[in-house]
Amino acid sequence: MTQTISLKQTEQKAFNTVFEHGLWDIFIGCLIVQFAVAPLLSKRIGDFWSSAVFIPFWALAFVVVLLVRKHIIRPRIGVVTFRPHRKKKLTRLLSIMLVVNLLAMLLGLFLAWKAPVSSGWLHTLLLGMIVLVLSSIAAYYLRIPRFFIYGVLFLLSLTIGEWLYTQYRIANHGFPITCGITAGIVILTGLVYLLRFLRKYPLQDAPSEFREAV
């Protein structure tokens, strides 16, 4: 019994360490950067291309995350193989997020067809609530509360930006300001976690308990 509890604690510790390095926080911040920069590009290249041009940027950021994990993070914590129930939990999380994204896409297409273009608040709140739902699901399943906070910050960025636009006619719905601040907060948080991780796990002191499959 004691051995089972110890095994679960070790697995949970290893699982938490996977998200302790802050790389995914930095990647999320890079995704939010699009909402700060795309409005500045939309007048020149259109709404579609102002978003599409970020695909290579996301791909590059994702590759950088993988390379840093491989060459900097993995030598410090080793390779962890989780038990079937943990893998099942992660699969359930991905399935739920896929379904939510699909429903959000269908709802977005319906609103684009039926709702008037001038209803900026409707589309803004819809997008913000979808992101908040996704971040809440991730925070619950992964037990990482800050992911929920990121969703709240993103929702606030959109609503405050829209308010700045309607009240003070701030250009581009205020998104370059509000989403830029949110992206900066998320990326800075990720950098703080990364530096703390590197200090906590020096290369010569890599924790041996994470090197074995659990």
N, C-alpha and C positions, 0 to 999 in steps of 0.2 A: 504493500500500500504506500509506504513511504517512498519507495523507488518510483512508483507511478506518479506521485505528486511531484517528486524531484524532476522527473522526465518532462512533465507538463510545464513546470516552471522554467526549465532550461529551454524548452521549445518556444515558450512565450517570450522569454528574454531574447532568444535568437531572432524571433519574428520581429520584435520591436526594434532590434538593431538594424534590420533591413531598411527601416524608414528613419533611422536616427541620424543618418549622414546628411540629410537635407537636400540631396540631389533632386529628389522629386519635387520639393518645394520650389527650387530654382526653375525646374522645368515648367511647373504650373505658372510661375511668375512670367516666364517667357511667353506662355500662351495668352496671358492677360495683356501683354504688351501690344498684341494685335489690336485690341479695342482702344488703345491709346493712339496708335499710329495710323491705323486704317482710315479713320475719318479724315485725316489730313491728306490722304492719297485719293480718296474717292472722287473728288472733283476733277482730278486730272486723268485718272485711268478707269473710273467707274467703280461701282460698289462691288461687283463680282471680282474684278482683278485686284482691287485693294485688299481683298481677303486672300485671294489665291496666291499672291506673291509671298505670303507668309508660309506656305507649305514647305518650300526648301529651308526656310529658317527653322521651322519646327523639326524637320528631319535632321538638320545639322545639330540642333540642341539635343535631340534624342540620342544621336550618335555620340556626342560628347559625354552625355550622362553614362552611356554604356561603357565607353572607354575609361572614364574615371572610375566607374565601379570595378572594371576588370583590373586596371593597373594600380589603383590607389586604395580602393575600399576592400576588395577581395583579399589582397595579401594581409590585411589587418584582421579580418574576421573569418576568413576561410569561406568554404562553400557549405551551405546548409541545405539538407534535403528534408523537407517537412513530411510529417506523417499524413496518411490518406485523409483524415478528417479535416486537417488544415488545408490541404489542396482542394477538398470538396467545398470548403467555406469560401476560398478565393474564387473557385469556379462559379459558385452561386452569386458572389458579388459581381463578377463580370457579366453574368447573364442578366441580372437585375438592371445593371447600368445600361446594357445593350437595349433592353426592352424600353427603359425610360427614354433613351436617346431616340429610339424608333418612334415612340408615341409623340415625343416632342417635335420630331421632324414632320410627322403627319399633321400635327396641330398647327405647326408653323406654316405649312403649305396651305392648310385650310384658311387660316387667318389672312395670309397673303392674297388669297383668292376672294374672300368675303369682306374682310375688314378694310375700312378706308385707310389710305396711305398716311393721312394726316394724324391718325391715332397713334402718335409716338409713345405715349404712356403705356398703351396696351402691349405693344411689342417689347418695350423695355422691361416692363414688369414680368412678362412671360419668360423672356430670356433669363432674367435674374432669378426667378423662382425655379426654373429648370436647373440652373447651375447650383442653386442652393439645395435642391433635392438630391442631386448627384453627389455633392460634397457631403451632405448629411449621411447618405448611405455609405459612402466611403469611410467617413469618420466612425460610424457605428460598427461596421464590419472589421475595420482595421484597428479600431480602438485608438484613433489618432484625433483628438478633439480639435487640433488646430486646422484640420481640413474643413471642419464645419465653420470655423471662424473665417477662413478664406472665402467660403461661399457667402457668408453674411457681408463681408467687405465688398465682394463683387456686386452683390445686389445693391448695397448702399452706393457704390460708385455709379451704377447706372441710374438709380433714382435721383441722386443728388445732381448728377450731370444733367439729367433731363429737367430738373427743377431750375438749375442755373440757366438753361437755355430758355425755358418758358418765362422766367422772371426777369432775367438780365440780358437775354439774347446772346449768351456766350456762344461763340462759334463752335460748330461741330458737336452740338449738344453737350458741351462741357466734358466729353469723354476723354480727350487728350489730357485734361487736368486730373479728373477723378480716377480714371483707370490707370493713368501713369503713376499716381501716388500709390494705388493699391498694388500694382505690379512691383513698384520699388519696395514696398513693405514685405511682400511675399518673397522676393528675391533676396532681400537683406536678411530675412529670417532664415532662409535656406543657407546662406553663407555663414551665419552665426552657428547654425547646427553643424555645418561641415567643419568649420574651424574647431568647434568643441569636440567633434568626433575624432578629428585627427590628433587633438591633444590628449583625448581620453584613451585612444588606442594607438600608441606609437608602433611603428612597424616591428620593432624588436620584441614588443610585448603583446603580440596578437593573441587574443583569448583562445586557448586550446579547445574549450568546450564547444566553440562554434565550428570547429573544423571537422567534427564528426557528424554523421547523419543522425537526426533525431526523429 
